């Protein structure tokens, strides 16, 4: 009766205040990452990004406030086209942007000074889960010796998550291609995420500063 209602009420209040705390903590973390991440961006830098990340938006916005002459290259970012969203947000701040198809990443990466992406998760072995195509971008950046930074709060570090246990979230095949455009029986795959190994990453920018690859795993294990 009454007691249960009161308990439920207090649980609800606790949950809401915990959620508020988490959101507040996350916003504070993003503000710190914006500070540290923007310090890696120099005057007249051109930065490539891939997939949508509110943290990347915060960093580029902060950098643009300091250096008005930076430029950004954004990508379509897979069949989910999340690159359109980040392009719209960055465009609101007046940042000069070039939008390319994912297939052109290798061609354009040599024209940038650094690559910056967000992360959905960082696994126990330091591998980074992010929007599909991030792995390719890391590979082409490495072949052109372009620094590749991941920007994410430590809340996304998951010491229990093995990279071979990540759900890459297979989505609707029709996003990739309409079935009637292909011969019958052709399989269409549409994973939303991929996994980038730590050795392709220059560093992970967190709310506590920049972690070099060799520091990432010890950081995950110590928390």
N, C-alpha and C positions, 0 to 999 in steps of 0.2 A: 503494500500500500504506500502510505505517505513516505515511510523511510526509504523505500526503493526509489521513489520519485526524487527525493532529496539527493540520494546517492547518485542517481543518473544525472541530475542537474549539476552536481559538483564535478562528476566525470566530464560532462560536456564542457563546463567552464574551464576545467583543467586542459582538456584537449584543445579548445579554442586558444587558450593562452599559450600552450605549448606550440601550436601551429603559428601563432603570431610571433613567438620567440624565434622559431626556425626561420620564418620569412624575414624578420628583422636582422637576424644573424647572417642570412644569405645576402641581403642587400648591403650590409656592412662589408661582408667579404668581397662582394663584387666591386664596391667602392675602393677597397684596398688593392684589388687586382688591377683596377683601372689606373691606379697610381703607379704600381710597379711595372705593369705592362706598357704604359705610355712612355716610361723612361727608356724602354728598349727601342723606341721609335725616334729616328733622327729627322732633322729638317729635310724636306723634299724627298722623303722615303716613299717608295711605292710598295704597298703591302697586298698580298693575295690572301683571301680567306675562302672558306668552303663550308657549306651547310649553315644553318641558323644557330647563332649563339648570342644571348643577351650580354654575356660577359665580353665577347669580342666587340659588340656594339659599344659598350661602356668604355673599353680601352681605346678604340679608334676615335670616339667622340672626344675623350680627354686629350688624346694626341693632337687632334685637329684644333682644339682650343689653344694648344701651345704652338703648334706649327701649322699655319694656315695653308701651307703648300704641299701637304701630303696627298697621295692618291691611293685609291683602293681598287683592286680587281676582285670582283665577285663572280661566282660560278652558278650555273643553273642548280647544281647540287642534287643530282639523282632525279628519279621519276616523281618524287614528292615535291620537287622544285622549291625547296626551302630557301634557296639562294635569292629567290625573288623577294621574300620577306625581309631578309637582312639588307637587301639593296634598297627597298622602300624606306626602312628605318634610317639607314645611313644617309639616304638622300634628303631626309627631313632636316638634317644638320648642314646640308649644303656641301658635303664632302664630294669631291670629284670622283666618279666611279666609272669603271669600264666593266660591262657584264659580258661573260663569255659562256659558251657551252662547256660542259665537263671535258669533252673530247679535245678541247683546245688548251687544257691545263699545262701539258708538257711544252707546248709552243710558247706560252706566255710566261712560264715560271722564270725563265732566264731574264725577263725584263723587270723583275721585282727585287727588292732588297731583303725581304723576309716574308715568311708565311706565318699567319696566326689563325689558329682554329680553336673551337671550344672542345668540350668533352661531355659525353653522357655519363661515362663511368671510367675510373682507372682501376684495373684489375690488380689482384695480389702480386702478380709478376711484373707490374708496371706498364702492361700493355694498355693502350687507350682505345676505348670504344667511342666511336663518333659516327656521324652521318656517312652513309655509303659514298665512297670516292675519296675519303680522307687518306686512306692507305696509299692509293695511287699518287695523290698529291705529295705525300711524304717521300715516296720513292723518286718522283721526278725532281723534287727539291734537293734531295740528297745527291742525285746525279749531277746537278748544276751547282752544288755546294752553296745552297741558299739556306740560311737558318730557318728552322721549323719549330715554332713555339706552340705549346698547348696552354690555353688559359682556362683554369678551372679552380673552384674552391675545394678545399680538402674534404668537405662533406661528400664529394663524389669519389673519394678514394675508398675502395671496398676490399678490405683484407680477406673477406670470405669468398670473393668472386674469382674463380679460376677462368682464364681466358677461353678455355675449351668448353666452359659451361655457359657462355654468353648466348642469350637469345637474340639472333640478328633480325628478328621480326619480319618474316616473309609477308609481303602485302599483295594486294590485288594485281594479278598479271596485266590487266587491261590498262594500268597506269603506264606500263612499259610499251605495250603495243596492243592494238585491237586484234583479237583472235583471227578474224576473217582476213587479215592482211598476211597471214602466214599459212604454210601448208598444214593440213590436219595432222595432229599428233605431235607437233613441235612443243617442247616444254618451255615455258617462260618463267624465269626466276626474277623476283623483285625484293631482295633483302634491303632493309632500311638502314642497317648499320654495318660497319666493318671494324677491323681491329688493327691498330698500328703498333708495331713493336717499338719498344723503348729505344732501341739503337738507331732508329730513324729520327728521333726527337732531340732537338738541341737543348730544350729545357721545358719544365712545366712551371708556369707562373701561378702562384697561389696567393691567398691573402697574407701568407707569412713571408712572401718574397719568392725569388726564383730558385727552383730546385733543379740541380743538374741531374742527368739520368742516373748517375751512380748514387745519388742521395734519395731518389724516389722510393726505391724498395725498402731501404732502411727506415725511411719516414713512415711508410705504410705499416711495416712490422712493429714500429715502436708505438703506434697508436692503436 
